[in-house]
Amino acid sequence: MTTALAPSPTGAMASFPKQLRELDPDLNIKWNPDIQRFTIHQRTCNPILPNPVVWKVQGEDGSFRHPDMRDLQALRLGNIEKEGPKEKMRRIAGYMIDEREKDRKRATDNIHHAGRENKIQLVNAVTKAANTGKGNSAFRRIRDKVKGKVY
């Protein structure tokens, strides 16, 4: 039984771990034999999830490839720690405004759908409370066909 050896980056990308640590000292790259890909982990103090995966190195089509500058660039673009406090507050405020709008729309839709689904029950409750007699069905009534001659 042979074990799969981790491919090692060669040439210019032999310095990839060093460049990764320059980007963030908590980042580390490891070979994951289960998925046959390099994965970039972030070191944390969380005992439940000690090293979460933040990036999986693979080609555009999901194929294997060695880590290179594309991965560093993607990590740089995703790094929001370097934004200033004003930009961060603007981004958070925009997110909260969008979430409030989504909540309002969800609440309106829920009320609308509940009213449509419970239309018959609401009509029956109103007629019973008003004591106006038998509540009529909201659906079209089908009358029995008359048998024989009708005069």
C-alpha positions as CSV (number, residue, x, y, z in Angstrom):
1,M,0.0,0.0,0.0
2,T,1.5,3.3,-1.1
3,T,0.6,6.7,0.2
4,A,0.2,9.7,-2.0
5,L,3.1,12.1,-1.6
6,A,2.4,15.8,-1.6
7,P,3.6,17.5,-4.7
8,S,6.0,20.3,-3.9
9,P,6.0,23.6,-5.7
10,T,9.1,24.3,-7.6
11,G,10.8,27.3,-9.2
12,A,9.3,30.7,-8.5
13,M,6.6,29.2,-6.3
14,A,8.9,27.5,-3.9
15,S,8.7,30.8,-2.0
16,F,4.9,30.7,-1.9
17,P,4.7,29.9,1.9
18,K,6.9,32.9,2.6
19,Q,4.8,35.3,0.5
20,L,1.7,33.9,2.1
21,R,3.0,34.6,5.6
22,E,4.0,38.1,4.5
23,L,0.3,38.6,3.5
24,D,-0.9,37.3,6.9
25,P,1.3,35.6,9.5
26,D,-1.6,33.3,10.5
27,L,-2.0,31.8,7.0
28,N,-0.4,28.4,6.2
29,I,-0.6,26.1,3.2
30,K,-0.9,22.4,3.5
31,W,-1.5,19.4,1.2
32,N,-4.9,17.7,1.7
33,P,-4.7,14.1,0.6
34,D,-8.5,13.6,0.8
35,I,-9.2,16.1,-2.0
36,Q,-5.8,15.9,-3.6
37,R,-5.4,19.7,-3.5
38,F,-3.4,22.3,-1.6
39,T,-5.4,24.2,1.0
40,I,-4.7,27.4,2.8
41,H,-5.5,27.5,6.5
42,Q,-5.8,30.3,9.0
43,R,-4.4,29.7,12.5
44,T,-7.0,30.5,15.2
45,C,-7.3,30.0,19.0
46,N,-10.6,28.2,18.6
47,P,-10.4,24.7,20.0
48,I,-13.5,23.5,18.1
49,L,-12.3,24.6,14.7
50,P,-8.5,25.0,15.1
51,N,-7.5,25.7,11.5
52,P,-10.3,26.6,9.1
53,V,-9.7,26.3,5.4
54,V,-9.9,29.8,3.8
55,W,-8.8,28.8,0.2
56,K,-8.6,25.7,-1.9
57,V,-5.9,25.9,-4.7
58,Q,-7.4,24.5,-7.9
59,G,-7.7,25.5,-11.5
60,E,-10.7,27.3,-13.1
61,D,-12.2,23.9,-14.1
62,G,-11.5,22.4,-10.7
63,S,-8.4,20.6,-11.7
64,F,-5.1,20.3,-9.8
65,R,-2.6,23.1,-10.0
66,H,0.3,24.4,-7.9
67,P,-0.2,27.5,-5.8
68,D,0.8,30.8,-7.5
69,M,0.3,34.5,-7.6
70,R,-3.4,34.1,-8.6
71,D,-4.1,32.7,-5.1
72,L,-2.2,35.5,-3.4
73,Q,-4.1,38.0,-5.4
74,A,-7.5,36.4,-4.5
75,L,-6.6,36.4,-0.9
76,R,-5.5,40.1,-1.0
77,L,-8.8,41.0,-2.6
78,G,-10.7,39.1,0.0
79,N,-8.8,40.7,2.9
80,I,-11.1,43.2,4.4
81,E,-8.8,43.9,7.4
82,K,-6.9,46.5,5.5
83,E,-9.9,48.8,4.9
84,G,-10.2,51.9,6.9
85,P,-12.8,52.6,9.6
86,K,-14.9,54.8,7.3
87,E,-15.0,52.3,4.5
88,K,-15.8,49.5,7.0
89,M,-18.7,51.5,8.6
90,R,-20.0,52.4,5.1
91,R,-20.0,48.7,4.1
92,I,-21.7,47.6,7.3
93,A,-24.3,50.3,7.0
94,G,-25.1,49.3,3.4
95,Y,-25.4,45.7,4.5
96,M,-27.8,46.6,7.3
97,I,-30.0,48.7,5.0
98,D,-30.2,45.8,2.5
99,E,-31.1,43.4,5.3
100,R,-33.8,45.6,6.7
101,E,-35.3,46.0,3.2
102,K,-35.3,42.2,2.8
103,D,-37.0,41.8,6.3
104,R,-39.7,44.2,5.3
105,K,-40.3,42.5,2.0
106,R,-40.4,39.0,3.8
107,A,-42.9,40.3,6.4
108,T,-45.1,41.8,3.7
109,D,-45.0,38.6,1.6
110,N,-45.8,36.5,4.7
111,I,-48.9,38.6,5.5
112,H,-50.0,38.6,1.9
113,H,-49.6,34.8,1.6
114,A,-51.3,34.1,4.9
115,G,-54.3,36.2,3.9
116,R,-54.6,34.4,0.6
117,E,-54.3,31.0,2.1
118,N,-56.7,31.7,5.0
119,K,-59.4,33.5,3.0
120,I,-62.1,31.0,3.6
121,Q,-61.3,30.7,7.3
122,L,-61.3,34.5,7.6
123,V,-64.7,34.8,5.8
124,N,-66.2,32.1,8.0
125,A,-64.9,33.8,11.2
126,V,-66.3,37.2,10.2
127,T,-69.7,35.8,9.3
128,K,-69.9,33.8,12.5
129,A,-68.8,36.8,14.6
130,A,-71.3,39.1,12.8
131,N,-74.0,36.5,13.1
132,T,-75.1,37.0,9.5
133,G,-76.0,33.5,8.8
134,K,-74.3,30.7,7.0
135,G,-71.0,31.8,5.5
136,N,-70.9,31.2,1.8
137,S,-68.0,29.3,0.2
138,A,-65.4,31.3,-1.7
139,F,-65.4,28.7,-4.3
140,R,-67.9,28.3,-7.2
141,R,-70.7,26.0,-6.3
142,I,-71.5,23.1,-8.6
143,R,-75.2,22.4,-8.8
144,D,-76.6,18.9,-9.3
145,K,-77.9,18.2,-12.8
146,V,-81.7,18.0,-12.9
147,K,-82.9,14.5,-14.0
148,G,-86.0,14.2,-16.1
149,K,-88.1,16.9,-17.6
150,V,-88.0,20.4,-16.2
151,Y,-91.2,22.5,-16.6
